Structures are given as structure tokens and as C-alpha cells.
Amino acid sequence: MASPQGLKAPLEFGGPLGAAALMLLLPATTLHLLLAARSGPARLLGPPARLPGLSELWSPAVLLLLLTWLGLQAALYLLPARKVAEGLELKDKSHLRYPINGFQALMLTALLVGLGVSGGLPLGALSEMLLPLAFVAILTTFIFSFLLYMKAQVAPTSGLAPGGNSGNLIYDFFMGRELNPRIGSFDFKYFCELRPGLIGWVLINLALLIQEAELRGSPSLAMWLVNGFQLLYVGDALWYEEAVLTTMDITHDGFGFMLAFGDLVWVPFTYSLQAQFLLYHPQPLGLPGALLICLINAVGYYIFRGANSQKNTFRKNPSDPSVAGLETIPTATGKRLLVSGWWGMVRHPNYLGDLIMALAWSLPCGVSHLLPYFYFLYFAALLVHREARDELQCLQKYGRAWHEYCQRVPYRIVPYIY
């Protein structure tokens, strides 16, 4: 199918061959990490100790559990929201509306899980179901992505994404053709971005903590830290849910396999890797070490939240007293670029905070294995790639003003290093 007029964009991820490779590599990596975390050697590199049979991967009951989880989160999404926000202007000059009730969904999920556990729900058993859960989630994501691709065939040209309409089926399936696929007011991309995967992540962590308590009498200090740090991160994302409406995922990328897999598989099953590792490979952690790790996480969170709050406040109201005194650069679009405060330190200070927190999440797992540091290594590569995409978009959008900003702020993520 030919690419619609005006929607052609440079191919990313190595084009169709790269997209096809990633659609094989990402599911295989997810399953490998799950197998490695529970194996004795816990090797990040090298083949797994054993390959599971189909009976270990496929379970109709687990598929039903996954669909029930998705249905629950969809029902919570449809509940009355504390606020309804408008997205950025689309090509047809319209604005989509989004319910801001992700934190509400997290709290209601916690209430339901708490009632279930008090009533005898064996939540710890979830830790033994991660492999088949990941497998059925992968299958579900492929089917879901196919349905999204078919839905995009009847979407208006104005509703298509700039990057997912190359005319190559494999590449467009991976990148996503439609920018904001919806049925009525239900926005599939926005729903998946912050709901089932993120909340599922902390639920898996909690199940691993409960399982550790059942096996060893009480959760370890390391497990408490990992659960606490990552719960803070998820809670922050859902509390500041409206901020996602200005991210590249929502404003630029189509909704295809790339984002669907990331939201529904990659996040819950690989971001919980540290807790998985600790269940099968307990690590000693004293109070001084724990306090130091807490300090590192606090520094990362301070940078992350400070940078994001400053950016969001400036976008909403440049006259706000907290940002009115910051130095800016005017652009041809009428907008202004922050060149002081957090955004005068490096071009992506929020990414710096993210990386520091990622390191803090891995440190409770000790230094005897590389496996629990997979998230940190992967996230560093992801942020470097995302930063390059951001830079290209900003250059195209702001032109000379972006060149001036880069001269004023030469470091991209880490001051004096990168």
C-alpha cells in the first residue's frame, strides 16, 4: 500500500529488516530474562540453562487471567475521571480528550487486590506464572497489533502517524499506522501507555515480595527497596498522567507492535527483573548500604521530577512565578525554548534522573551478577536512541533556534560526559 501523501518519514530501527528482527528478538529476550532470573547461574549472556516445553508456556487459564486483568483496567479507565484533559492539536485542528484517572485506577486496583489477599487470594502464586503469562501476553500483543493494523486501513489520512506509513507491511505493522486508534472515546494507545503494564509491574513486584515472605519468613531489605522505589516511579507516572499527552509516544508515534509490546509485555515482565532475581538469588544488604542506595534514588527522583515539573509548568503557563524568571530562546513557531534551570544544565535532565534511579533499582541486587543490571544497560541505550529521535524532531521543528540551544547547552544527558 502506498504511503499517504505528506506522511513519508525516514525509516527507523533499520527499516523493515530491523523491524522484523526486533519482533523476533524482543519476545525472545523477554522469555530469556524470565528463565535466567530463576536459573541457578542467572546468566544475562549465553543460552538459558534449559528451554521450556509448550506445556510450560501455554495455559488457557493464564490467558483468561490476562484478559481479566486487561478487562479490569479497561473498566477502571471508563470510570468518571477527576479531570478530562485535551491533547495537542491534531492535523485536522481538533483536540482529543483524555480521562485523567490513572492514579485512581492504581488505588482501586490496590483496594481490590488487598481485599482479595485478605480473603485468601494466593497472590504469591503469580510469581510461578510469569513465564506462561509473558508467553500469552506476547501472543495477545501480536493479535492486537494485527487488529490495529487492519483498523488503520479505514482511518482518515489525517489520523495516520508520520512514521508508520512507509508502504512496507512489516515496518508499518511494527511502527503503527494510526496515531490515535479509538473506538468511541476509548483511546487504545493512551490506555496501554500507563495502565495495564505499569500497574501490572507493581502487582508482579508485590507478588514476588509475598512469595519471598512465604519462602523465607519475611521479605528481605533488598526486596523492600526494589518494591518501594518502583512503586514510587509508577505512582509518580500516574499522578502526573497528563504529562504523557505531550510525549513523543502520544504526539508522534503510531500505535503498532512497537508500543503495544513495550506497554503490555516489556514493561511488566522485564522491569520487574530485579524483584524476580531477588526471589531466587537473595542478596545480603545492610542498613548503611540501603541508606546510600536510598540517597542515590532520591537524587535521581529529585532531578527527574524537578525537570519534568519545570517543563510541564512552562508549557502550560510560561508566566507562572516558578518559571517566569528562566531564560528562554524564541523560535519561529512562536514557542520558546528553556535555556536555564534544569534545561540549561543538559538537554534532557529528565533522562539523567531516570538513569540514576535505574541504577538505584539494580544496586540492592549486589554486584555478583550482571542480570539485574539489564534494565540499567537497556535503559541507557533506549534513552540515547530516544534522545537522538528527540534531537531530530526538535531540529526539524525549531531550526536555527535549536542550533542556538545546542550551542548554549552542549551536553545531551550527562553533564561533561555526554
Beta strands, then each sheet from edge to edge (+ up, - down):
strand 1: 84-86
strand 2: 97-99
strand 3: 182-183
strand 4: 186-187
strand 5: 328-330
strand 6: 336-338
sheet 1: 1+ 2-
sheet 2: 3+ 4-
sheet 3: 5+ 6-
end
